[in-house]
Amino acid sequence: MGTLKERLTEDMRSAMKARDEVVTGTLRMALAAVGVAEVAGKAKRELNDEEVLAVLAKEAKKRREAEVAFADAGRAEQAAKERAEEEVLARYLPKQLTDDEIAQLVSETLAAGGFSGMGSMGPAMKAVQAAVAGRAEGGKVSAEVRRQLAA
């Protein structure tokens, strides 16, 4: 199959034919977010697969945060809807790293780059984020880098 955007469109069409409202609505929203990202800036451009993945990761994070907010407010039905949407988006994202895998990757990257002390947090984060490549949330990665640099 072609690009990730084409796959999203095809899957949305299939979901529409199957009358799957959750998948249809979620993919429609994801494609709209991709469209907004394409027209952001000075000129409209086609996003590559990595950029589409970044948009999908951002949308999935929004769903996770909304789920927590709705659950904390006692709105279980709305929280379940957000969880279902996040699960649909997760199908298109790379498998997320576990906490142990993140710790291992951070320690290898810090050792390879010779980073030590909190003064090297910025360059260390840049190197680690390149190694992680969207397979973990930035907050988790940042916390682990901070923990290992402080040790």
Disulfide bonds with the S-S distance in Angstrom:
none
